[in-house]
Amino acid sequence: MLPFELQIGLRYTHAKRRNHFISFISIVSMAGIALGVMALIVVLSVMNGFQDELRARILGVASHLEISGPADRLSDWRDVIAQARRNKEVLAGAPYVNAQGMLANGDRVRGAIIRGVLPDLENQVADFGTHMKAGRLTDLKPGEFGIILGAELARALDVVPGDKVVLLTPQGNITPAGVMPRVKQFTVTGIFEAGMFEYDSGLALIQLQDAQKLLRLGDDVSGVRLKLDDLFRAPFVTRELARTMTGQYYLTDWTESHANFFRAVAIEKRMMFLILLLIVAVAAFNIVSTLVMAVTDKQSDIAILRTLGAKPSSIMSIFIVQGAFIGVFGTLLGVVSGVLLALNVETVVPMIERLFGMDLFPADVYYISKLPSKLVWSDVGIIAGVSLAISLLATLYPSWRASRINPAEALRYE
């Protein structure tokens, strides 16, 4: 047997024939809460998908963790990799040489970051192999002075594999005419497209020994790049390596080198949550309106219940049940529809594109040509909990007002 407060509260969710307006507002409130919850789940899922996609693209070219020495010179890089690999969370390591230079092809000149790599080891810490549009990373052979360019950089220089480009580096040669920049001709052996304009337009790869020879580094390198088992544990691994490694090294993980970017994405996600939460808040105001009108409509019923011995707390519970039913049903409907839509975004978006004959994400404009979505159940739980809390808070004032009704005043004109 259900408590009478629950029975009466559920009955009050259906308005009498003489007042369908209250029932209409109840439906609008449910729909508003459902729409807000659904929008929150879908938008946060899409933002999680974008965040993961961007992180994968960035870390496909960058590294989880970098170790460098004083003045960006590291002579014992093999020992550094050996020390780092003693940590069980470090999967692989590769040396690199970083330098700035100017690439020229005829009258076309572009600045670029020149990175010297060992192809076999580089493939273990980065995903260049999956981003190659032409050629392979292993085409970089020592002494052959081959170069792999980002797609945008190759387009700006108007070169294709097999063409020649001239590299000018700021490390100059001293001549009777003064300090002259060092110049070397390279052959384009490949083109990669990582999907990040920063890398595609400003990064070029050459063989490590060619870079050492060009920059006169001997056997030194700029640093070592590491790949970790869990990229989210990079800060912890960084602190652990700083404590255990012997020597003076500088350690930087991806959360530091790209901190501003990912912090901006996180702030945007929070702001979208707060903005879309206003939809739920508006629906909650509708719940207040519904209950206030219901209290006015049911004054005589409340008075009769009070004269029959119902306590003020029981009257309050009746209207809390009525408002809670609207909030719970609306939240449940929003969660179900939001989860279904978030799990099928990649199917729904192409259907909308076909229906309206338009391309929402043209491949020639956006690097991410589809709408990614990643449903995080903890986000769903937080959204549902906040929605229920707002709905329950919206019931308190009207319910308290109902419990304060004086039976004698309510029945005076009955």
C-alpha positions in Angstrom: 0.0 0.0 0.0 1.5 3.3 -1.1 1.6 6.2 1.4 -1.4 8.6 0.9 1.0 11.5 0.2 2.4 9.6 -2.8 -1.0 8.5 -4.1 -2.5 12.0 -3.9 0.7 13.6 -5.4 0.6 11.3 -8.4 -3.1 11.9 -8.9 -2.5 15.7 -8.9 -0.2 15.3 -11.8 -3.4 14.9 -13.9 -5.4 18.1 -13.8 -9.2 18.0 -13.5 -11.3 18.6 -16.6 -12.0 22.2 -15.6 -8.3 23.1 -15.6 -6.2 21.5 -18.4 -3.8 24.5 -18.4 -2.0 23.1 -15.3 -1.6 19.8 -17.1 -0.3 21.5 -20.2 2.4 23.4 -18.2 3.4 20.2 -16.6 4.0 18.6 -20.0 5.9 21.7 -21.1 8.1 21.5 -17.9 8.8 17.8 -18.6 9.7 18.6 -22.2 11.9 21.4 -21.2 13.9 19.3 -18.7 14.2 16.5 -21.2 15.4 18.9 -23.9 18.0 20.4 -21.6 19.3 17.1 -20.3 19.5 15.7 -23.9 21.3 18.8 -25.2 23.8 18.7 -22.3 24.6 15.0 -22.9 25.0 15.4 -26.6 27.0 18.6 -26.5 29.4 17.3 -23.8 29.8 14.0 -25.7 30.7 15.8 -28.9 33.2 18.0 -27.0 34.7 15.0 -25.4 35.0 13.5 -28.9 36.7 16.6 -30.2 39.0 16.7 -27.3 40.1 13.1 -27.8 40.5 13.6 -31.6 42.6 16.7 -31.1 44.7 15.1 -28.4 45.3 12.1 -30.7 46.3 14.3 -33.6 48.7 16.4 -31.5 50.3 13.4 -29.8 50.5 11.7 -33.1 53.3 14.2 -34.0 54.4 15.4 -30.5 55.5 13.1 -27.7 54.1 12.2 -24.3 57.3 13.3 -22.6 60.6 15.0 -23.7 64.0 14.9 -22.0 66.6 17.6 -22.9 69.9 18.7 -21.6 71.5 22.1 -20.8 71.5 24.4 -23.8 69.4 21.9 -25.7 72.4 19.5 -26.1 72.4 15.9 -25.0 75.5 13.8 -25.6 74.5 10.7 -23.6 71.1 10.1 -25.2 71.5 6.3 -25.4 72.1 6.2 -21.6 69.1 8.6 -21.1 66.8 6.2 -23.0 68.2 3.3 -21.1 67.5 5.0 -17.7 64.0 6.0 -18.8 63.1 2.5 -20.0 63.7 1.2 -16.5 60.4 2.8 -15.6 57.7 0.3 -16.4 55.4 3.0 -17.8 57.9 4.0 -20.5 57.3 2.0 -23.7 59.8 3.5 -26.1 62.3 6.3 -26.6 63.8 8.1 -29.6 66.4 10.9 -30.0 65.7 14.0 -32.0 67.4 17.2 -33.2 65.4 20.4 -33.4 66.4 23.4 -35.4 64.9 26.4 -37.1 65.5 27.0 -40.8 64.2 28.4 -44.1 63.1 26.2 -46.9 63.3 27.6 -50.4 62.1 26.4 -53.8 62.8 29.0 -56.4 61.1 32.2 -55.3 59.0 30.4 -52.7 60.4 30.6 -49.1 58.9 29.3 -45.9 60.2 29.1 -42.3 60.0 25.7 -40.6 61.0 23.6 -37.7 63.5 21.0 -38.8 63.5 17.8 -36.8 66.2 15.2 -37.2 64.9 11.7 -36.4 65.9 8.0 -36.5 63.0 6.6 -38.5 62.9 3.2 -36.8 62.9 4.6 -33.3 60.7 7.6 -34.2 58.0 5.2 -35.4 57.8 3.8 -31.9 57.1 7.2 -30.2 55.0 9.0 -32.9 52.4 8.0 -35.5 54.0 9.5 -38.6 53.5 6.2 -40.3 49.7 6.6 -40.3 49.9 10.2 -41.5 52.1 9.7 -44.5 50.3 10.8 -47.7 53.4 10.0 -49.9 56.5 8.1 -49.2 57.5 6.5 -45.9 59.4 7.6 -42.8 62.0 4.9 -43.4 62.9 6.5 -46.8 65.1 8.9 -44.8 68.6 7.4 -45.2 71.8 8.8 -43.6 73.9 10.7 -46.1 71.2 11.0 -48.7 69.8 14.2 -47.4 66.2 13.4 -47.9 63.4 15.5 -46.3 59.7 14.8 -45.4 57.4 17.9 -45.4 54.1 18.6 -43.9 51.3 18.8 -46.5 50.6 22.5 -46.1 54.4 23.3 -46.2 54.8 21.2 -49.3 51.8 23.0 -50.9 53.2 26.4 -50.0 56.6 25.5 -51.5 54.9 23.9 -54.5 56.9 20.7 -54.3 56.1 16.9 -54.6 58.3 13.9 -53.8 61.4 13.9 -55.9 61.7 17.7 -56.1 64.6 19.6 -54.6 64.4 22.2 -51.8 67.2 24.3 -50.3 67.5 24.5 -46.5 69.1 27.6 -44.9 70.0 27.3 -41.2 71.0 30.2 -38.9 74.2 28.4 -37.8 76.5 30.3 -40.2 79.9 29.7 -41.8 82.5 32.4 -41.2 83.9 33.7 -44.5 85.9 36.7 -45.5 82.6 38.4 -46.4 81.3 37.8 -42.9 79.0 35.1 -41.4 77.0 33.4 -44.1 74.0 31.1 -43.4 74.6 27.4 -44.0 72.9 26.1 -47.1 72.2 22.5 -48.1 70.0 21.0 -50.8 67.6 18.3 -49.8 65.4 15.9 -51.9 61.7 15.6 -50.9 61.1 11.9 -50.2 57.7 12.1 -48.5 54.7 14.2 -47.4 52.7 13.8 -44.2 49.4 15.2 -43.0 48.8 15.1 -39.3 45.6 17.1 -39.4 47.0 19.9 -37.3 47.9 23.1 -39.2 50.7 23.9 -36.8 52.6 20.8 -37.8 51.4 20.4 -41.4 52.5 24.0 -42.2 55.7 24.2 -40.2 57.4 20.9 -39.6 60.0 19.1 -41.8 61.7 15.8 -40.9 65.3 14.8 -41.9 67.5 11.9 -40.9 69.2 12.4 -37.5 72.8 12.0 -38.8 72.1 14.5 -41.6 70.8 17.0 -39.0 73.9 16.4 -36.8 76.2 16.9 -39.7 74.4 20.0 -40.9 74.3 21.6 -37.5 77.8 20.3 -36.5 76.6 18.6 -33.4 78.8 15.6 -33.5 77.0 12.8 -31.8 74.9 15.2 -29.7 71.2 15.5 -30.0 68.6 18.1 -28.8 66.8 15.6 -26.6 64.9 12.3 -26.3 61.2 11.7 -26.9 59.3 9.1 -24.8 56.1 7.2 -25.3 54.2 6.2 -22.2 51.8 3.3 -21.5 49.2 5.8 -20.2 49.5 9.3 -21.6 47.3 10.7 -18.7 50.0 9.6 -16.2 52.6 11.7 -17.9 52.9 14.2 -15.0 53.4 11.4 -12.5 56.0 9.7 -14.7 57.8 13.0 -15.2 58.2 13.4 -11.4 59.3 9.8 -11.0 61.9 10.1 -13.7 63.2 13.4 -12.3 63.7 11.7 -9.0 65.4 8.5 -10.3 67.5 9.6 -13.2 71.1 10.6 -12.6 72.3 13.7 -14.4 71.1 17.2 -15.2 68.1 16.9 -17.4 65.0 19.0 -18.2 61.8 17.0 -18.4 58.6 18.3 -20.1 55.4 16.3 -20.7 52.5 17.0 -23.1 50.3 18.5 -20.4 52.9 21.3 -20.0 53.8 21.9 -23.6 50.2 22.1 -24.7 48.7 23.3 -21.4 47.0 26.4 -22.7 45.3 24.6 -25.5 43.8 21.8 -23.4 43.0 24.3 -20.6 41.0 26.4 -23.1 39.1 23.3 -24.3 38.3 22.3 -20.7 37.1 25.9 -19.9 34.9 25.9 -23.0 33.4 22.6 -21.9 32.5 23.9 -18.5 31.0 27.1 -19.9 28.9 25.1 -22.4 27.7 23.0 -19.4 26.6 26.1 -17.5 25.0 27.7 -20.5 23.0 24.6 -21.4 22.0 24.1 -17.8 20.0 27.3 -18.1 17.5 25.2 -20.2 17.0 23.0 -17.2 16.7 26.0 -15.0 14.0 27.5 -17.2 12.1 24.2 -17.1 12.4 24.3 -13.3 10.8 27.7 -13.2 7.9 26.1 -15.1 7.7 23.5 -12.3 7.3 26.4 -9.8 4.6 27.9 -11.9 2.8 24.6 -12.2 2.9 23.9 -8.5 1.8 27.4 -7.5 -1.2 27.2 -9.8 -1.9 23.6 -8.5 -1.8 24.9 -4.9 -4.3 27.7 -5.8 -6.5 25.2 -7.6 -6.4 22.6 -4.7 -6.9 24.9 -1.8 -10.2 23.4 -0.8 -8.7 19.9 -1.1 -5.8 20.9 1.1 -8.2 22.4 3.7 -10.2 19.1 3.8 -7.1 17.0 4.2 -6.0 19.3 7.1 -9.3 19.0 8.8 -9.1 15.2 8.5 -5.8 15.3 10.4 -3.1 15.6 7.7 0.0 17.3 9.0 1.6 20.3 7.2 4.6 18.1 6.4 2.2 15.6 4.6 0.7 18.4 2.5 4.2 19.6 1.7 5.1 16.0 0.7 2.1 15.8 -1.7 3.3 18.7 -3.8 6.9 17.7 -3.6 5.8 14.3 -5.1 3.9 16.1 -7.9 7.0 18.3 -8.8 9.4 15.5 -8.4 7.4 13.3 -10.8 7.8 16.0 -13.5 11.5 16.3 -12.8 12.2 12.6 -12.6 10.2 11.8 -15.7 11.7 14.7 -17.7 15.2 13.8 -16.6 14.7 10.1 -17.5 13.4 11.0 -20.9 16.3 13.4 -21.5 18.9 10.8 -20.4 17.5 8.1 -22.6 17.2 10.3 -25.7 20.5 12.0 -25.0 22.4 8.8 -24.7 20.8 7.3 -27.8 21.6 10.4 -29.8 25.2 10.7 -28.5 25.9 7.1 -29.4 24.6 7.6 -32.9 25.8 11.1 -33.7 28.1 9.8 -36.5 25.0 8.2 -38.1 22.5 11.0 -37.5 24.7 13.8 -38.9 25.2 12.1 -42.4 21.4 11.5 -42.5 20.8 15.3 -41.8 23.4 16.1 -44.5 21.6 13.9 -47.0 18.2 15.2 -46.0 19.1 18.9 -46.5 21.7 18.3 -49.3 24.5 20.1 -47.5 27.9 19.1 -46.1 28.3 20.3 -42.5 32.1 19.5 -42.4 33.7 19.9 -45.8 36.9 17.9 -46.0 38.6 20.8 -47.8 37.8 23.2 -45.0 37.9 21.1 -41.8 40.6 18.6 -40.9 38.0 16.8 -38.8 35.5 15.9 -41.5 33.1 14.1 -39.2 31.5 14.9 -35.9 33.2 12.8 -33.2 31.4 11.7 -30.0 32.5 10.1 -26.8 29.9 9.3 -24.2 31.3 9.6 -20.7 29.0 8.0 -18.2 30.2 10.1 -15.3 29.1 13.2 -17.3 25.6 11.6 -17.7 25.4 10.9 -14.0 26.4 14.5 -13.1 23.9 15.9 -15.6 21.1 13.7 -14.3 21.9 14.5 -10.7 22.1 18.2 -11.2 18.8 18.1 -13.2 17.0 16.2 -10.4 18.5 18.5 -7.7 17.2 21.6 -9.6 13.8 20.0 -10.1 13.5 19.1 -6.4 14.6 22.6 -5.3 11.9 24.1 -7.5 9.2 22.2 -5.5 10.2 23.5 -2.1 8.6 27.0 -2.1 5.2 26.0 -3.6 5.1 22.9 -1.3 5.9 25.0 1.7 3.2 27.5 0.7 0.6 24.7 0.4 1.5 23.5 3.9 0.8 27.0 5.3 -2.8 27.3 4.0 -5.3 27.9 6.8 -8.2 25.4 6.4 -10.7 28.0 7.8 -9.7 30.6 5.3 -9.8 28.1 2.4 -13.2 26.8 3.2 -14.8 30.2 4.1 -16.6 30.5 0.7 -17.1 26.8 0.0 
